[in-house]
Amino acid sequence: MATRARVVQMEQPAAKGGNLLLILVGLSVTFLLIVALLGTAKAGGILFSESNLLYVALIFYAAAGALYMGFGVTGTSRYVTFASSATAIGLLANTLAVAHRWYQSGRPPFASIYEMLLSFVWTVALLTLIAEKKFGVRIIGSITMPLAVVCVILMQLLPSEVRPLVPALQSTWLHVHVTLAMLAYATCAVSFALAMMFLIQDNFQNESFLAWTSATVGAIYVAIVATRFEHGGLSVTAWDASTKSDMFLGRGMRLFVTVPDLGWLFLIGAVAAIAPLALYFIGRWRKDASVFGIANGAIFVSILLQVVVLAAFALRVRNASYPSPDQDGFFPTSLAASPFLLGGMVAGIFASLLYLMLLWRRSDLEALLPSEEALDRITYKTICIAFPLLTFMIATGAYWANRTWGSYWSWDPKETWAAITWLVYAGYLHMRITRGWRGRRAAYFAILGFGVVIFTFLGVTYLLPGLHAYA
Amino acid sequence: MALGISSIPKRLHKTLGNLRTGIVLLLLVVVASALGTFILQRPVTDPEKLAQAYSPTTLLWLDRLSLTDIFHASWFLVLMGLVSLSIIVISVDRFPNAWRFYARPYRKTHVHFRGSLQKKIELPINNTEDGLNAAERALKKSGWPVESIADKSEPSLYSERHRFSVMAVYIVHASLLLIFAGGIIDGVFGYSGFMALQNGQTSNQIELRKGGTRQIPFSVKCNGAGQENYADGSPKRWWSKLAVVQNGQEIEAKEIVVNDPLVHQGLRFYQASFGSTGKLAGLKVAATPDTTGGTTKQSLAMPPPGSPRETTLPFNQPVQLDVNTTVTLAEYIPDFFIRDNQIFKRSDDPVNPAFRLQVKNAATGEDAKLWIFPAYNATAQGEKASYTFEYRDMDMGYYTGLEVSHEPGQWLVWGGVLLMGAGLFVAFYLVHMRVWVAAITNQQGNLVLWVGGQANKNRDRFEQKFGELVDNIRSELEGANVVPRSAKKQKPELTLAGVK
């Protein structure tokens, strides 16, 4: 079955205008690089600084993402060649950034959420290249590269200065534990991407993809509105530019400022994001397929509004001062103070765009992807790699905790959620091996597993503070 | 009848031995654990914070349902116990079959068995013996162990690899039970608590985390502790010099830091925190004999006139300055203010301290009181004293916070972890592969070498291996007159030719 896809691929004629995207991407990469180079030269900075390297990585990852997506839409194989070269260059810059930081701090970059993301992106890019070269899953970059781009953008906003290690982190186990965690999480990310592709190959209906996309984006916006809506305004953390950190009212209590009227815009954005889902349910209920067409239109509106909301957010929050409900006076804020709001919004736009790609080019995509059997099998294999990694990650974490906190298991939120992740994947393996769950049910399980991974990685850090407060 | 006494254990066994029950139990554990991270938990969270987060009625109900301490609640322990039981029952139920398969592998082939195999191929041969010999050579060359099965009607070969991987799943589950067992032992026999020691202090009491105190069979003495900072002021290193004291003797000493505890008699002492007691441990002053007053007579025991002598004054303990004179640090006010010519305390922060010294001279009967205000670089004297004092430094008392834990079950946990690692490796990465070779007469009536194979996982990798093996057998059959390279060229065709 795997051969089928490859044969069809070869028969695919090169799409017309195949050079346009290449030229566009090439021009923008060159332009951005030259602008960055001129900027650095003018400021008299160091050419090979970590931030410059990261910027180069960002440019090339973005270019690779665009080319992979272009390949997904047009099926021009040449795009992939360029896309993987771009990924490789991005990976090289990323590697140099990691090395630079390692050299500068004298320890592997695992100590803060910024450094974790740095390593995570590196692993994701590497795994993308491996999946492409070794397993022939060429389209995977169109999911993993946007993920990498979101992560690098997040990193630009997070405090990045090399902080000395607090006493609890001064341990060899830090490196072992975090390396395993990064490998495990990145492998889970790949299994997620593969499971999504399986759903495409398994004739998972466009409407269902629409519903899930809308639900995901809607969840992001509803979460933002639910936690940050403040009398029509949007409350964001105040930012102290001199120390490059959030402002605090007291111990562990962040100072929030309210950006007036922005809350309403987010509310509209949330409604627009949920609208396709609502239309989907109406279509299902009335058994009227024409409603789905309207729902697809609603996705357009949603994307448009998401872009507007993002732009308004960026413009209003960027280095401005706003009043705080908790303290008299105006306090400055910055985009850097809200990395996760921003990350969530960018992720929402990417998810919607991926849906559009699917909607327009489904048949081409189906021809390009490996067969559903192959995808099912590779997903399972990836999880077979991820599961032992997760196990060792938890075990080394426990051993380290035993040396530092005095107990190998203290039901800290991070520990508990790592255990939950482990249990979910254990459930996947049991259902697959003893119950023979294949195909769609297994794919759902793999997707759920990655959702839990993301929550464990980022959600727990920001929502459920505990002992594991570093990242 | 259905609920007869004898049927209850059977039903229980049947329910617990069902994978679905196991999955439901695991799901309940997941839900309960997730709840435990969303609802603030009792021992970790301060009561005030809980009161702040929940209304009194909500808190009352959360407490009643023991949702504020899920992970130590009896129902959670019962749940974990049921999960363990379910794992045991399921494993015990399935074990005999697996063991039979492991202990008595199916070596012989017959018609029905051959038909059901995942991979099979027929190669024409001239005579049985040559064919089997060629196959044996090929198998050995590829590193497969070969067993000849003597059967008069159908002589055959059997070969397998990694049969042990069949049992790996039991190892993984056993290791999980081992970890649980370690956890249970620690829950029952283990304890953990806190011990705060000041410099020079000895203690054998720990404050248990659950509340209350506990006496340990030996004492621990702190022979010094400290904190080192980075340039930006954040802590870099905490250390404590600890000594184990038994019957008044120091029998073991170690400098502990975060990540490197002291272990003695199964008790572990961790460096957990370091802090100021807020109390003054000593005042460093420079004392200069006052020569202008002429009230004191020069003596040999005294330093030359006018030269200051640095000394540290502990609280309320007289310090000899010369033969007759003593000075005592009598009073310390961390943050003072003066009103109506009286000194009052404003706060406990040592930001604006004041010290009262009492200078006594046994010979002259002098008993002078004086104050030192370091922030103003001044002293105030009630009566004339034979010495003047200059402030140098103040030593704040500090304590080292030690986390103490006794976890007798932890070795079971680590053993379980290692076993699980090994088990997972075998389960996921070692494939049980079997190959049968037999010389048979096929349906067309030709003598052929039948080669069949099966793997319990990673089928595509096995297909590749099987293809290589068949290649080797073929080239062995063709003998020396075939150049091996041409056989290799045929490989892709052969791998694809494998019957599915």
Interface residues (C-beta under 8 A of the other chain):
Chain A: R163 P164 V166 P167 A168 Q170 S171 W173 R377 K381 C384 I385 F387 P388 T391 F392 A395 A398 Y399 W400 N402 R403 T404 W405 G406 S407 Y408 W409 W411 P413 T416 W417 A419 I420 L423 V424 A426 G427 H430 M431 T434 R435 V460 L464 G466
Chain B: L19 G22 I23 L26 L27 V29 V30 S33 A34 G36 T37 F38 Q41 V44 F71 G183 S192 Y230 D232 S234 P235 K236 R237 W238 V257 V258 N259 D260 P261 R268 Y270 Q271 A272 E403 V404 S405 E407 Q410 V413 W414 V417 M420 G421 L424 F425 F428 N458 R459 D460
